Structures are given as C-alpha cells and as structure tokens.
C-alpha cells in the first residue's frame, strides 16, 4: 500500500549534517505513513522509506524529478536546510481534509541551534501572495492539485515552490493556514533577516509576472522596498 505522504526535499549544495537533521525530523513524525524523496543529497540511507535521487542544478527540475517517483497522495515540501515538528504531517493532513494546499507558521534556526523570530502568518490572501512569498516554507499540497498545474518548473532560481503555489492558487481557493509553528527554517547565512540572493529575487519576479499575465492583470513587477517583497505597478 502506498504511503499517504511523500516528503519532497532538494538537498543540492546542503551540508550533510543539515540534510541528516532534516531526515531525522521526518523520521520523528507521529505518523509513519510517509515516503521521503531526497534529490541530490547523501547517498547512504538505512530506511526503506527514503528514496535518494541524483539532482539537477536547477531546483525546479530537481523537485520535478522527485515528484516523478513520489507515491504519496499528499506532498509536503521541506527544504534540506530545515526541520519540522513531530506532528507537522499530522496537522497538515487535518488541514488538507478540506483544502488542496496548506501552509504553516515557521520560526528560524540559528547556527547555535536556537529557535528564534517566529513568523506568524496571515490566513490566505491572494493579493498579499503576489507581493510577498509568505507561504513557501512548509507547504503541503494534494498530488492532484500539483498534477493539475503541470508540476514544478525550472528557471526560477529557488522560487519554484512560490511559482507552484501561485499556479495552484489560480485554480482553487481551498487553501488552509495552520496557525502553528510546525517548521524551523535555517536562517539564511546564519543571519535572521538576511536579504535573499539575486537569483531568488529574479525568480520571484518572474513567477509573479507570469501569474499576472495568466490572470489578465496589466502590470509590471519589480523588487519592493523590503528585500523579501515585490512591487506591482498596475
């Protein structure tokens, strides 16, 4: 019988000990009904629920390769740098009982291993999503919803999950916010609030520009005043 969940992780250029911490947090889930697909990570595992794949340099292509071998009907996207709470999959599964996509709050994991700076997010707002990638940390999606929009796409510089969320949101309003810190995000460069790299900004800009075109909105997109935001000029 296929597992209920596939946890999808891209581990390109991530230190082995961080990947192993991510894997340990998946193994610690209160539900054992999961498969963990890791693309581009360590090559030795001792758990038959873990599938290791070679990875493409493009995160979107790598994630799509992982999706191709995923057997779960629910997909959880977790970065290899990060960890999740033991009840994360269980809480997300409850949310997906009435939704096609769910996201949770997160905090930040420092170099010293401290959990700081919780990000307590709003409930789903299509307009806010256009100028702020606030959803894309721990994201859980029904496999049918991912397949309906054609999976992950290359060329977004790490913003491929943001691009996926935008495309899913064009097709459904069944999007749930789990107002709990279920995800611990590794602080970028060890610094909470460090600005995103230029390729990620460019990827977010492309994702929103294409989303607006699909929605028939006449606008241009450029970096916002805050490093994590975009400005939409209609």
N, C-alpha and C positions, 0 to 999 in steps of 0.2 A: 504493500500500500504506500502510495506517495506521501511524503510529509506535507503537513498543512502549510508550512512556511519554507521559503528559501530566503536566507540572508545573503545579500549580494555585496561583496566587498572588493574594491580595486586597491591593490597593495603596491602599485608601481612606486619605486623610489621611497618606500617607507621602511624605516629600520625594523629589523627582525623582532626585537623585543616589543615594539609597539604593535606589530601585527599579532604577536602571540598574546598580548594583553587584550586586544580586540577579540581574538578567538576564545580566550578564556571567559570573557564576558558573555559570549554566545553560549558556550558550554554550560554556564551557570544559570541559564534560563529556567524558570519554574515549569515551563513546558519543554518536553523533549522531542516534540513533533516538528523538527526542523532539519533543513539541509543548509550547509554553509558553503557557498561557492566563492572562492578567493582567486582573483585573477592577478597574476604577476607577483605572488608572494613567496614565502618559504616553500621548499619542495618536499619537506618531510612532515607527515602528519600521522597520528595513530588513532584516528577516529573515522570510521567509515561514513559518517555523516558529512565529512568535509571533502569537498572536491577542489583540487588545485588545477589551475589552468595557466599556461603561458599568457603574458599580457602584451597587448599593443601599447605603444606610447600614448595614443590618444585615449583619454578616459572614457569617452562615449563609446568608442569602438570596443574597448576592453569590457565595459559594462554590458554591451550588447552580446559579446561572446559569452559572458557569464549567464546572461538571460537565456541563451540558446540551450544551455544544459540544465537550467533550473526546472525542478519538478514540482515545486510548491504552487498552490493556487493563490497564496498571498506572498508578496515580495517585500522584504524590508531592506532598505538601502542604508548601509552603515559604512562610514569611512574607516580605513585600516588604522588611521591615527587614533581613533576614538573608541570608547567603550559604552555599553548600555547597561541599564539597571536589570537585575534578575527577572523582574516582572514586565519588562518592556514589551516583549512579544505578546504576552497575555493581555496586557492593557490595550495594545494596538488591535488585537483580534476583536476585543469587545467593541472598540470604536468602529471597526470595519463591518460589524454586523449591520450597520445602517448607512455605510459610506463606501465610496470607491477609493478614496485616498485619505490618509490620516497622518498627522504630524504631532510632535510633542514639543514641550519646552526643553531647553538644554542649559547646562552651565559649562564652565571652562576648566580644563585640566591643565595645571601649571607644570613646569619642568620638575618641581619638587613633589608633584603628586597631590597638590591641594586642589579642591573643588571650589571655584570662586565665580563671581559675576554671573548669576543666573539670568538667562534671557527668558522672561515670561511674556509669551507671545499673545497677540490678539486672536480671536476667532477669525475664520477665513474671510478675507477681504480681497476680491478680485482686483480692485483698483490699487490697493497697497502692494499687492504682489507684483504689479507692473513696475513699481519704482524701488522695491526693496525685496531682496531674496530672503525673506524671513522664515520661509517654510523649510528650506532644504537642508536639514541636519539629519535627524532620524525621520525618514519618510517611509510609510507603509502603503502599498498600492495593490489593489486586486490585479492579478495577472491579466484578466480580461480587459481591464482599463488600459494597461500598458500596450497590449497587443492591438487594441483598437486605434491607437495613435501611431503605431509603427515602431515602437521600442525606442531605444536611445539613439542619438545621432552624434556623429563626430564633428569636430571643428568648433567646440565651444570652450576650450581651454579650462576645463574643470567645471563649467556651468551647465553640463549636460543634464544633471538632475533638475536644475532650475528650468531648463528648456522642457524637460518631460512634464514637470508639474504644470507649467503654463499650458501645454497642449492638452493634458488631461482636464484641466480646469475649463478649457473651451468646450469640452464635451459633457461635463457633469457638474452639478452644484452640490453633489453628495461628498463634501469634504469636511472632515472632522478634526477638531483641535483637541488633543488630550492635554489638559492643563496641569501637567505634572512634569517634573524634570526626570525624564527617562534616559537622557542621552548626555554623555560627558564628552565635550568637544575639545580636542587638543588645541591649546592656544597657538595661533599662527606664529611661528618663530619663537615660541615660548613667551610671547607678549600678548596679553589680552588687549584687543582693540587695534592690533597691528593692521595696517592697510592691506587690502588684497593685492596680489600681483597683477601687473598689467594685462596678462593673457586672460585672467579670470574676469576682469572688468570688461575687456573686449568681448568675451563670451557672453556675459550677461547682457551687454548692449545689443549684441546680435540676436539673442534669444527674444528679448522684448521687442525689438524692431520687427522681427518676423511674426511674432504674435500679433502685434498691432495691425500689420498688413493683412493677416488672416482674418482679423476681426473687422476690417474695413475702417480702421481709425487712421486718419491722415495726420501723422505726427512724426517728429524726429526724436531720437533718443541720444542722450549724451551723459557723461558722468555727472553725478549730483554733487552738491556741496559737501556732503558727508561721504567718506570713502566707500561705504557699503551701499550707497543709494545711487539711483539714476534720476535724471531729469527728463521728463517728457514734455516736448513743446508741440502742442497741437496747432 
